[in-house]
C-alpha cells in the first residue's frame, strides 16, 4: 500500500477520493460518501454527485476530480458523512 505525507497526520496509507469528499474536511458539509477498496487494497470514495455520473462521463472527468488523502483524513471525511469505516 502506498503512503502519503499528510500535513496533519504524518506518513499514512494513501486513499483516493473525489475533490468534493475532500472539501467536506474543510467545510463539514455532507456530500455523500460512497466507498470501496480497489484491487490493491486502497480505499476510494466518491460523493453522491460523482457516484451518480454515468461511467463514460466519469472516465472523461474523473482524473481532474481525484484527490489523495491519508487514511485518517479519509475516515474523518466518512464520519462527516455519517459513514463508519470498519477497522481492519
Beta strands, then each sheet from edge to edge (+ up, - down):
strand 1: 3-6
strand 2: 10-18
strand 3: 34-37
strand 4: 43-46
strand 5: 66-70
sheet 1: 1+ 2- 4- 3+
sheet 2: 1+ 2- 5+
end
